Amino acid sequence: MNIKYLYILFIPFLLFSCSKEAIVTPISEEETTVTQNDVFSQIYNTTNGGLMDNMINDIKHTSTITKIATDNGYTTFDGTTWNTLTSSNSSLPSNKVNCIKVDGTNTWIGTDNGLVKYNGTSMTIYNTSNSSLPLNKIRSLEIDAANNLWVGSFNGGGLSKFDGSNWTVYTPGNSNLPNNSIASITKDNTGNIWVATANGISMFDGANFINYQASNSPLPNSNVYTIAIDNNNIKWIGSNGGLTRFDNTNWQTYDMQNSGLPLNLVRTIAIEGNTNIWIGMAGQGIVNFDYNANSWTHYNTNNSNLQNNYINQITIAPNNKKWLSTENGIAIK
């Protein structure tokens, strides 16, 4: 069973259905009802584009190319032409691509069977048999200010740092890292690395991990999926307990009970400016939260042309368009 559904099954009090139908919740005074059907300017899927699979796991942008991680290969799109690399037409070690990170002329591709460094022509593969990579199933990638690559794995591999020659692996067995399952990795404005894990969030300052969990902080839930950091170094945290804002001193959580957030299962966060927060959920589409105005605008399959309510990633392109990675293709706003 997919882990996202396991999380849903065990949420206390079951305030919502486990089906993939959109969950209808009362609209608070601060939430805007969306009635138009053309909210998303473009929908791409296997029927109208060059995608080879509708399960979209990640999207990254350069100035001219959109790079897409799918369950059936690595796809690029320049606005006109689609190209997909799979294990049958390239050295890609697995067709299931989970994450992408662009580093200058190189693209790092995290797959279910190893890590790929792709320069546009050739691929260099790193796996457990030819490197110190602890697990072949790659879930998240980040590049820090010193150009080190940070690699997060699914359950079992922990967190790895690669400087181009040497690997350093952190696990709960050799460090204070709280869990081996790393959902996302983000660098802050002062050089620290923030890690979202299945047992809270952890900040690594180069020497120590400082951990925040539901048991030792106001974090509402220790199943954390994403951390986004704005220009003021404020952390926006998405967990099974909703959206949490942490300014390094104070915590504030927005959930179904105290805000216009329609579902607590937050999976991805993108920040437009410093105060315009885009939130993707596992089962209720997306919400745009204007922090200054305390207003919430909710889009799902019931009130817009969004094709799927399960959002894996939201990324903002150079032209400020929001690209949604869903379980049924791509939606652009």
C-alpha positions in Angstrom: 0.0 0.0 0.0 1.3 3.5 -0.8 2.6 5.2 2.3 0.4 8.3 1.8 -2.7 6.2 2.3 -1.2 4.5 5.4 -0.8 8.0 6.9 -4.4 8.9 6.1 -5.7 5.6 7.7 -4.0 6.3 11.0 -4.9 10.0 11.5 -6.8 10.2 14.8 -10.6 10.7 14.8 -10.7 10.3 10.9 -12.1 13.7 10.1 -12.2 12.9 6.4 -12.7 10.0 4.0 -9.8 8.0 2.7 -11.1 8.0 -0.9 -9.6 10.2 -3.6 -12.8 12.2 -3.9 -12.5 15.9 -3.0 -13.2 16.5 0.7 -15.9 19.2 1.2 -15.3 21.3 4.3 -17.1 24.4 5.5 -15.6 27.7 4.2 -14.4 30.1 6.9 -14.9 33.8 6.7 -11.3 34.1 5.6 -11.5 31.6 2.7 -12.4 32.7 -0.8 -14.8 30.5 -2.8 -13.6 29.9 -6.3 -16.3 29.3 -8.9 -14.7 29.7 -12.2 -13.6 26.6 -14.2 -10.6 28.1 -16.0 -8.4 28.7 -13.0 -5.5 26.7 -14.6 -4.3 27.9 -17.9 -2.9 24.6 -19.1 -3.3 20.9 -18.2 -0.8 18.4 -19.6 -1.2 14.7 -19.4 -0.5 11.6 -21.5 -3.4 12.4 -23.9 -2.5 16.0 -24.9 1.2 16.2 -24.3 4.4 14.3 -24.5 4.2 12.9 -21.0 4.7 9.1 -20.8 3.0 8.8 -17.4 0.5 10.9 -15.5 2.2 10.4 -12.1 4.3 13.6 -11.8 6.7 13.5 -8.8 8.7 16.7 -9.3 9.3 19.6 -11.7 12.3 22.0 -11.9 12.8 24.9 -14.3 15.7 26.6 -16.1 15.3 29.7 -18.1 14.2 27.7 -21.2 13.6 24.1 -20.1 11.1 22.4 -17.8 12.4 19.2 -16.3 9.9 16.7 -15.1 10.2 13.6 -12.9 7.6 11.0 -13.6 6.8 7.3 -12.9 7.9 6.5 -16.4 11.0 8.5 -17.1 12.7 11.9 -17.1 11.0 14.3 -19.4 12.0 17.8 -20.7 9.7 20.3 -22.3 10.8 23.6 -24.0 7.3 24.9 -24.6 7.0 23.0 -27.8 8.9 19.8 -27.8 8.8 16.9 -25.3 11.6 14.5 -24.8 11.7 11.6 -22.4 14.6 9.5 -21.3 13.9 6.0 -19.9 15.9 2.9 -19.2 15.2 1.7 -22.7 16.7 4.7 -24.6 19.3 5.9 -22.1 21.4 4.8 -19.1 18.7 5.9 -16.7 18.8 3.1 -14.0 15.0 3.2 -13.3 12.0 4.6 -15.0 10.6 5.8 -11.7 12.1 9.3 -11.2 11.3 10.8 -7.8 13.2 14.2 -7.7 15.4 16.5 -9.8 17.9 19.2 -8.9 19.6 21.5 -11.4 23.2 22.5 -10.8 24.5 24.7 -13.6 24.9 22.5 -16.7 24.3 19.3 -14.7 21.0 17.9 -13.6 20.8 15.5 -10.7 18.1 12.9 -11.0 16.9 10.8 -8.1 15.4 7.4 -9.1 14.2 4.3 -7.5 17.5 2.6 -8.4 20.2 5.2 -7.9 21.3 8.7 -8.4 22.1 10.1 -11.8 24.3 13.1 -12.8 23.3 14.1 -16.3 25.2 16.7 -18.3 22.8 16.7 -21.3 24.8 14.1 -23.1 26.0 11.4 -20.8 24.9 10.0 -17.4 27.0 9.1 -14.4 25.3 6.6 -12.1 25.8 6.4 -8.4 24.4 3.5 -6.5 25.2 1.2 -3.5 27.5 -1.0 -5.5 29.8 1.7 -6.9 29.7 4.4 -4.3 29.0 5.1 -0.6 25.4 5.9 -1.4 23.5 4.1 1.4 20.3 3.4 -0.4 19.3 3.3 -4.1 15.8 4.7 -3.6 16.3 8.5 -3.7 13.6 10.8 -2.4 15.0 14.3 -2.2 17.9 16.5 -3.3 19.5 19.8 -2.4 22.7 21.8 -3.2 24.2 23.9 -0.5 26.1 27.2 -0.6 29.4 25.2 -0.9 28.1 23.2 -3.8 27.7 20.0 -1.9 24.9 17.7 -3.0 22.6 16.5 -0.2 20.7 13.3 -0.9 17.7 12.1 1.1 16.5 8.5 0.7 13.3 6.7 1.4 13.2 4.8 4.7 16.5 3.2 5.5 19.2 5.3 3.9 19.2 8.5 5.9 20.9 11.7 4.7 24.0 11.9 2.6 26.4 14.7 1.6 28.5 14.4 -1.6 31.2 16.9 -2.4 31.9 15.4 -5.9 34.5 13.0 -4.5 33.6 11.9 -1.0 30.4 10.8 0.7 29.3 11.5 4.3 26.3 9.6 5.5 24.2 10.5 8.5 21.8 8.1 10.1 20.2 7.9 13.5 22.9 5.3 14.3 25.8 7.6 13.8 24.3 11.1 14.5 21.3 12.9 16.0 19.4 12.6 12.7 15.9 11.7 14.0 14.8 9.3 11.2 16.2 7.5 8.1 13.2 8.6 5.9 14.0 12.0 4.4 11.1 13.7 2.6 12.8 16.9 1.7 16.0 18.9 2.2 16.2 22.7 2.1 19.1 25.2 2.8 18.4 28.4 4.7 19.8 31.9 4.3 22.7 31.3 6.7 24.0 28.0 5.3 22.2 25.6 7.6 20.5 22.5 6.1 16.9 21.7 7.1 15.6 18.2 6.8 12.0 17.0 6.8 11.7 13.5 8.2 9.2 11.0 9.3 10.0 12.0 12.9 10.1 15.8 12.8 12.4 18.4 11.3 16.1 18.7 11.9 18.5 21.6 11.4 22.1 20.7 10.6 24.6 23.5 11.2 27.6 21.5 9.9 28.4 19.9 13.2 25.1 19.0 15.0 21.5 18.2 14.3 18.9 20.2 16.2 15.6 18.4 16.2 12.0 19.6 16.5 9.3 17.1 17.0 5.7 17.0 18.3 7.1 15.8 21.6 9.6 18.6 22.2 8.2 21.6 20.3 4.9 23.1 19.1 5.2 21.2 15.8 1.8 19.7 15.5 2.8 16.4 13.9 6.1 14.6 13.4 5.3 13.3 9.9 6.8 16.2 8.0 6.9 16.3 4.2 8.3 19.7 3.2 10.1 22.8 4.5 10.1 26.0 2.5 12.2 29.0 3.6 11.4 32.6 2.6 13.8 35.5 2.2 13.4 36.5 5.8 14.6 33.0 6.8 11.2 32.0 8.1 10.4 28.3 7.8 7.1 27.1 6.4 6.6 23.5 7.4 4.1 21.1 5.8 3.1 18.0 7.9 0.2 15.7 8.6 -0.8 18.4 11.1 -1.2 21.3 8.6 0.9 24.3 7.8 3.3 25.6 10.4 5.2 28.9 10.4 8.4 29.1 12.4 10.4 32.3 12.7 13.2 30.7 14.7 11.5 31.7 17.9 7.8 31.5 17.6 5.6 28.8 16.1 2.2 29.2 14.5 0.2 26.4 13.0 -2.7 26.7 10.6 -5.1 23.7 10.3 -8.6 22.7 9.5 -9.9 24.0 12.8 -8.4 27.5 12.9 -7.9 28.6 9.3 -9.1 28.3 5.7 -6.8 25.3 5.2 -9.3 22.5 4.1 -7.1 19.5 4.9 -4.2 19.0 7.3 -2.2 16.7 5.0 0.3 19.2 3.5 2.7 17.7 1.0 4.4 20.7 -0.7 4.8 24.5 -0.2 6.0 27.1 -2.7 6.6 30.7 -1.7 5.9 33.6 -4.0 7.5 36.7 -2.7 7.6 36.4 1.1 4.0 36.3 2.0 2.1 34.5 -0.8 2.2 30.9 0.2 1.0 28.1 -2.2 0.1 24.8 -0.4 -0.4 21.4 -2.0 -2.4 18.8 -0.2 -2.9 15.0 -0.4 -6.6 15.0 -1.3 -7.8 18.6 -1.5 -5.9 20.3 -4.3 -4.1 23.6 -3.5 -4.6 26.6 -1.3 -3.1 30.1 -1.9 -2.5 31.7 1.5 -1.9 35.5 1.6 -0.2 35.8 5.0 -0.5 39.6 5.2 -4.2 39.6 4.5 -4.9 36.3 6.3 -6.9 35.2 3.2 -7.2 31.7 1.9 -8.2 30.7 -1.7 -8.9 27.1 -2.3 -8.8 25.3 -5.7 -9.8 21.6 -6.1 -11.5 19.4 -8.7 -15.0 20.6 -7.5 -14.5 24.3 -8.1 -11.9 24.5 -10.9 -10.4 22.7 -13.8 -7.8 21.1 -11.6 -7.6 17.5 -12.8 -6.5 15.8 -9.6 -6.6 16.7 -5.8 -3.3 14.9 -4.9 -0.5 17.4 -5.3 3.1 16.1 -5.0 5.0 19.3 -5.7 4.4 23.0 -6.6 7.2 24.8 -8.3 7.3 28.4 -9.6 8.8 29.0 -13.0 10.9 32.0 -14.0 7.7 33.6 -15.6 6.0 33.2 -12.2 3.7 30.5 -13.4 2.9 27.9 -10.8 3.4 24.3 -12.0 1.6 21.6 -10.1 2.9 18.0 -10.1 -0.2 15.9 -9.6 -1.1 12.2 -9.7 -2.9 12.9 -13.0 -0.5 15.1 -15.0 0.6 18.8 -14.8 -1.6 21.8 -14.0 -0.3 25.4 -14.6 -1.6 28.5 -13.0 
